[in-house]
């Protein structure tokens, strides 16, 4: 009985770790996505024109 509890908890931990990796990977992908980078460059160019 203890082994099945241990297996269940380790599966749960694997799922939690997998979700954490997905969240971090998704965040990094969103941060470096081309559309966002383009928007940042447009903003910088606009600021340069104003000053």
MIDOSE-1310 file (N, C-alpha, C; in nm, 2 decimals, decimal comma, always signed):
residues 51
xxxx	+0,08/-0,12/+0,00/+0,00/+0,00/+0,00/+0,09/+0,13/+0,00; +0,19/+0,12/+0,07/+0,28/+0,24/+0,08/+0,34/+0,27/-0,06; +0,38/+0,16/-0,13/+0,44/+0,19/-0,26/+0,34/+0,26/-0,36; +0,21/+0,22/-0,36/+0,12/+0,28/-0,45/+0,10/+0,43/-0,41
xxxx	+0,10/+0,46/-0,28/+0,09/+0,60/-0,24/+0,21/+0,68/-0,29; +0,33/+0,62/-0,28/+0,45/+0,68/-0,32/+0,45/+0,70/-0,47; +0,40/+0,61/-0,55/+0,39/+0,62/-0,69/+0,29/+0,73/-0,73; +0,18/+0,74/-0,66/+0,08/+0,84/-0,69/+0,14/+0,98/-0,66
xxxx	+0,21/+1,00/-0,55/+0,27/+1,13/-0,51/+0,38/+1,17/-0,61; +0,46/+1,07/-0,66/+0,56/+1,10/-0,76/+0,50/+1,14/-0,89; +0,39/+1,08/-0,93/+0,32/+1,12/-1,05/+0,27/+1,26/-1,04; +0,22/+1,29/-0,92/+0,17/+1,43/-0,90/+0,28/+1,53/-0,91
xxxx	+0,40/+1,49/-0,85/+0,51/+1,58/-0,85/+0,56/+1,60/-1,00; +0,56/+1,49/-1,07/+0,60/+1,51/-1,22/+0,51/+1,60/-1,29; +0,38/+1,59/-1,26/+0,28/+1,68/-1,33/+0,30/+1,82/-1,29; +0,33/+1,85/-1,16/+0,35/+1,98/-1,11/+0,48/+2,04/-1,18
xxxx	+0,59/+1,96/-1,18/+0,71/+2,00/-1,24/+0,69/+2,03/-1,39; +0,61/+1,95/-1,46/+0,59/+1,97/-1,60/+0,51/+2,10/-1,63; +0,41/+2,12/-1,54/+0,33/+2,25/-1,55/+0,42/+2,37/-1,53; +0,51/+2,36/-1,43/+0,60/+2,47/-1,40/+0,69/+2,50/-1,52
xxxx	+0,74/+2,39/-1,58/+0,83/+2,41/-1,70/+0,75/+2,47/-1,82; +0,63/+2,43/-1,84/+0,54/+2,48/-1,94/+0,52/+2,63/-1,92; +0,49/+2,67/-1,79/+0,46/+2,81/-1,76/+0,59/+2,89/-1,79; +0,70/+2,85/-1,74/+0,83/+2,92/-1,76/+0,86/+2,93/-1,91
xxxx	+0,85/+2,82/-1,98/+0,87/+2,82/-2,12/+0,78/+2,91/-2,20; +0,65/+2,91/-2,16/+0,55/+3,00/-2,23/+0,58/+3,14/-2,20; +0,62/+3,17/-2,08/+0,66/+3,31/-2,04/+0,78/+3,36/-2,12; +0,88/+3,28/-2,13/+1,00/+3,32/-2,20/+0,97/+3,33/-2,35
xxxx	+0,89/+3,24/-2,41/+0,85/+3,25/-2,55/+0,77/+3,38/-2,57; +0,68/+3,42/-2,48/+0,60/+3,54/-2,49/+0,69/+3,66/-2,48; +0,78/+3,66/-2,39/+0,87/+3,77/-2,37/+0,96/+3,80/-2,50; +1,00/+3,69/-2,56/+1,09/+3,71/-2,68/+1,02/+3,70/-2,81
xxxx	+0,88/+3,70/-2,81/+0,81/+3,68/-2,93/+0,83/+3,80/-3,03; +0,84/+3,78/-3,16/+0,87/+3,88/-3,25/+0,77/+4,00/-3,25; +0,65/+3,97/-3,23/+0,55/+4,08/-3,23/+0,58/+4,18/-3,12; +0,60/+4,13/-3,00/+0,63/+4,21/-2,88/+0,76/+4,29/-2,90
xxxx	+0,86/+4,22/-2,96/+0,99/+4,29/-2,99/+0,97/+4,40/-3,09; +0,89/+4,38/-3,19/+0,86/+4,48/-3,29/+0,79/+4,60/-3,23; +0,70/+4,57/-3,14/+0,63/+4,68/-3,07/+0,72/+4,76/-2,99; +0,82/+4,69/-2,92/+0,92/+4,77/-2,84/+1,00/+4,85/-2,93
xxxx	+1,04/+4,80/-3,04/+1,13/+4,88/-3,13/+1,05/+5,00/-3,19; +0,92/+4,98/-3,22/+0,84/+5,09/-3,27/+0,83/+5,20/-3,16; +0,81/+5,16/-3,04/+0,80/+5,26/-2,93/+0,94/+5,34/-2,91; +1,05/+5,26/-2,92/+1,18/+5,33/-2,91/+1,20/+5,43/-3,02
xxxx	+1,16/+5,39/-3,15/+1,18/+5,48/-3,26/+1,09/+5,60/-3,24; +0,97/+5,59/-3,19/+0,88/+5,70/-3,17/+0,94/+5,80/-3,07; +1,00/+5,74/-2,96/+1,06/+5,82/-2,86/+1,18/+5,90/-2,91; +1,25/+5,83/-3,00/+1,37/+5,90/-3,06/+1,33/+6,02/-3,15
xxx	+1,21/+6,00/-3,22/+1,16/+6,11/-3,31/+1,12/+6,23/-3,22; +1,06/+6,20/-3,11/+1,01/+6,31/-3,03/+1,12/+6,39/-2,96; +1,23/+6,33/-2,93/+1,34/+6,40/-2,85/+1,43/+6,47/-2,95
